[in-house]
């Protein structure tokens, strides 16, 4: 079986004294940082750890890629996907040579993020701290998405492009952050990765007992304990997915993989095409100003 990048510890592991000194410096930074208010305007809550946000905005930023901003809807992203496909057919691929060239580059891009089926590990392998890097976890999810569920990487790549186009019209620079390109990629990678995770079937079945009613004793006993109602239970089976909070870094690693594939196939200037921007503008139903 091919090896996944397991280790998150750099070569030459730190000594115990070095690790303790690093921990103490981080604790000192957290104590100082908590004295400052959240970077979101109007929020006076103390910051969380070394983050620039409070606990509430930190969690939202980790889960959805933005601490306060508007989030895309499924309807908007599907409309943008249709606009991208129309742009490819009507404007971008107008000659037989362009179609053959695109087919070759698109297929090559998919192969760069297609991994051995052995990487499609079961759910329990990502539970707890197994030592996998976020990139390795992304490979596991992508392998489940492709090999176990039989989904197409083309759909995932087009969803990435739709998320990128949505950000052109609605994304705003989050407060307290630096670097617009990095912040935008953080947002787009989150939503593209969420699509793959949702369709990867990466879940486990969990059986729990649920109280459906209480049965009273049919006679009165001298023992008061036996007079208490007895719970009637039934077994409930449900599917459990990765915790939304823990899934944040994983979906962004998936998004980075999709970004590299799209860049491989389309280059980096595809989102600046005025014909695509016009179609995306119409798909979102935005009015001309």
ABEGO torsion letter per residue (X at the ends): XBBBBABABBBGBBBAAAAAAAAAAAAAAAAAAAABBBABBGBABBBBEABABBAAAAAAAAAAGBAABBBBBAAAAAAAAAAAAAAAAAAABABAAAAAAAAAAAAAAAAAABBBAAABBBAAAABEBAGBBAAAAAAAAAAAAAAAAGBBAAAAAAAAAAAAAAAAAABBBBBGBBGAAAAAAAAAAAAAAAAAAAAAGBBBBBBBBBBABBBBBABBBABAAAABBBBBBBBBBBBBBBBAAAAAAAAAAAAAAAAAAAAAAAEAAAAABAAAAAAAAAAAGBBBX
